[in-house]
Amino acid sequence: MKISIIKIGGNVIDFPEKLDEFLGQFSKFPGSKILVHGGGIMASRFGESLGVMPEMVDGRRITDKDTLDVVTMVYAGLINKNIVAKLQALRVNAIGMTGADGNIIRSVKRPVKGIDYGYVGDIVEVDIKLIKHFLSGDLVPVLSALTHDQQGQLLNTNADSIASALATSLAKEHEVNLYYCFNKSGVLLDEKNESSIIPLINEDIYEELRQENVIHSGMIPKLDNAFEALQKGVNHVWIGKAENLLLSTKGKLSGTIIERNRYDLY
């Protein structure tokens, strides 16, 4: 079975027209597929309306008990079920869940090393039996960015990491492609110039661009995730704008393809 795992974030979810456009493309995306979503922008907005102010350190959310309640309501409830309903309208038989459902993703609370991130999960185990059952029944899983510790505690978990963990687990038995949709056209030579897309990056090119500080900040963990997935058997990783997702299946330049060094493939 060929499986595509597609991740979207707040830059799509927080804008109804962008979300509708993306889901229209997702509904036409060929083959078996899984959608993974975050929703931090909306969670911050709803938290503020309830008096729960977001606290961020280096772009990462501190998740105390009140914040965990907010992200659970927003991710697993409002966003997830809204996406499922919209996909049903597009004749995509979607089913929404968290990593706790069916014990799909187990995490541990992130250890305190200088910064206490609170109820944030680091993934330790993925059980793909339920996912495979759904896919074989032509259901489309839609996972929100929550996992659990198997001790009754939900944990806020990075959606990129969830997508990568699912991809690497499924890649042991299937051909898996991983798609990261974010707010840029791809990995850029000049972050202010959307047309300066780097069409292909392998490990050698990545290291060179890091040393030249072309790739920095938040793009580094995203690419580290991509290369880790490739090293664990994922076939193909793509990074680009959500609106260009379908173009990526037609061989058109629409984002950045991440691949291992070719001499590593033989």
WOQUI-V522847 format. One record per backbone hydrogen bond with DSSP energy under -1.0 kcal/mol. CO is the residue of the C=O (numbers start at 0). NH is the residue of the N-H. E is the energy in kcal/mol with one decimal. If there is no record, write none. Layout:
co=CO nh=NH e=E
co=CO nh=NH e=E
This chain:
co=0 nh=174 e=-1.4
co=2 nh=176 e=-2.4
co=3 nh=33 e=-2.2
co=4 nh=178 e=-3.1
co=5 nh=35 e=-2.7
co=6 nh=180 e=-2.6
co=7 nh=37 e=-1.4
co=8 nh=11 e=-1.8
co=8 nh=12 e=-2.3
co=9 nh=13 e=-2.2
co=11 nh=14 e=-1.5
co=14 nh=18 e=-2.6
co=15 nh=19 e=-2.6
co=16 nh=20 e=-2.3
co=17 nh=21 e=-2.7
co=18 nh=22 e=-2.9
co=19 nh=23 e=-1.9
co=20 nh=24 e=-1.8
co=21 nh=25 e=-3.1
co=22 nh=26 e=-2.3
co=25 nh=28 e=-1.0
co=31 nh=3 e=-2.2
co=33 nh=5 e=-2.8
co=34 nh=142 e=-2.8
co=35 nh=7 e=-2.4
co=38 nh=42 e=-2.2
co=39 nh=43 e=-2.4
co=40 nh=44 e=-1.9
co=41 nh=45 e=-2.7
co=42 nh=46 e=-2.5
co=43 nh=47 e=-2.4
co=44 nh=48 e=-1.7
co=46 nh=51 e=-3.5
co=47 nh=50 e=-1.3
co=54 nh=61 e=-3.1
co=56 nh=59 e=-1.8
co=59 nh=56 e=-2.7
co=62 nh=118 e=-3.6
co=63 nh=67 e=-2.6
co=64 nh=68 e=-1.9
co=65 nh=69 e=-1.9
co=66 nh=70 e=-2.9
co=67 nh=71 e=-2.3
co=68 nh=72 e=-2.1
co=69 nh=73 e=-2.7
co=70 nh=74 e=-3.0
co=71 nh=75 e=-1.2
co=72 nh=77 e=-2.0
co=73 nh=78 e=-3.1
co=74 nh=79 e=-1.7
co=76 nh=80 e=-2.3
co=77 nh=81 e=-1.4
co=78 nh=82 e=-2.5
co=79 nh=83 e=-2.3
co=80 nh=84 e=-2.3
co=81 nh=85 e=-2.2
co=82 nh=86 e=-2.4
co=83 nh=87 e=-2.4
co=84 nh=88 e=-1.7
co=86 nh=91 e=-2.8
co=87 nh=90 e=-1.7
co=91 nh=93 e=-1.9
co=92 nh=139 e=-2.2
co=94 nh=141 e=-2.4
co=96 nh=143 e=-2.2
co=98 nh=104 e=-2.9
co=99 nh=102 e=-2.0
co=100 nh=103 e=-1.4
co=103 nh=126 e=-3.0
co=104 nh=147 e=-1.3
co=105 nh=123 e=-2.7
co=105 nh=124 e=-1.9
co=107 nh=121 e=-2.7
co=116 nh=62 e=-2.8
co=117 nh=119 e=-2.2
co=118 nh=155 e=-2.5
co=119 nh=109 e=-3.0
co=121 nh=107 e=-2.1
co=124 nh=105 e=-2.7
co=127 nh=131 e=-2.9
co=128 nh=132 e=-2.0
co=129 nh=133 e=-2.5
co=130 nh=134 e=-2.6
co=131 nh=135 e=-2.4
co=132 nh=136 e=-1.0
co=133 nh=138 e=-2.7
co=134 nh=137 e=-1.8
co=139 nh=94 e=-2.3
co=140 nh=34 e=-2.5
co=141 nh=96 e=-2.3
co=142 nh=36 e=-2.6
co=143 nh=145 e=-1.9
co=144 nh=156 e=-2.1
co=145 nh=98 e=-3.2
co=146 nh=154 e=-2.3
co=147 nh=106 e=-3.1
co=152 nh=148 e=-1.7
co=154 nh=146 e=-2.5
co=155 nh=120 e=-2.4
co=157 nh=161 e=-1.9
co=158 nh=162 e=-2.5
co=159 nh=163 e=-2.3
co=160 nh=164 e=-2.7
co=161 nh=165 e=-2.5
co=162 nh=166 e=-2.2
co=163 nh=167 e=-2.6
co=164 nh=168 e=-1.9
co=165 nh=169 e=-2.5
co=166 nh=170 e=-1.9
co=169 nh=172 e=-1.7
co=169 nh=173 e=-1.8
co=174 nh=2 e=-2.9
co=175 nh=234 e=-2.3
co=176 nh=4 e=-2.7
co=177 nh=237 e=-2.5
co=178 nh=6 e=-2.8
co=179 nh=239 e=-2.1
co=186 nh=197 e=-3.0
co=189 nh=192 e=-2.5
co=192 nh=195 e=-1.9
co=195 nh=188 e=-2.8
co=198 nh=256 e=-2.6
co=200 nh=258 e=-2.4
co=201 nh=205 e=-2.8
co=202 nh=206 e=-2.3
co=203 nh=207 e=-2.0
co=204 nh=208 e=-2.6
co=205 nh=209 e=-2.2
co=206 nh=210 e=-2.1
co=207 nh=211 e=-1.6
co=208 nh=213 e=-2.3
co=208 nh=214 e=-1.3
co=209 nh=212 e=-1.4
co=215 nh=218 e=-1.6
co=216 nh=219 e=-1.4
co=218 nh=222 e=-2.3
co=219 nh=223 e=-2.8
co=220 nh=224 e=-2.3
co=221 nh=225 e=-1.7
co=222 nh=226 e=-2.7
co=223 nh=227 e=-2.2
co=224 nh=228 e=-2.2
co=225 nh=229 e=-2.0
co=226 nh=230 e=-2.4
co=227 nh=231 e=-1.1
co=228 nh=233 e=-2.4
co=229 nh=232 e=-1.6
co=235 nh=177 e=-3.0
co=236 nh=257 e=-3.0
co=237 nh=179 e=-3.2
co=238 nh=255 e=-2.9
co=239 nh=181 e=-2.2
co=240 nh=243 e=-1.6
co=241 nh=244 e=-1.8
co=243 nh=247 e=-1.3
co=245 nh=248 e=-1.5
co=246 nh=249 e=-1.7
co=246 nh=251 e=-1.5
co=255 nh=238 e=-2.3
co=256 nh=200 e=-2.4
co=257 nh=236 e=-1.1
co=260 nh=263 e=-2.1
co=261 nh=264 e=-1.6
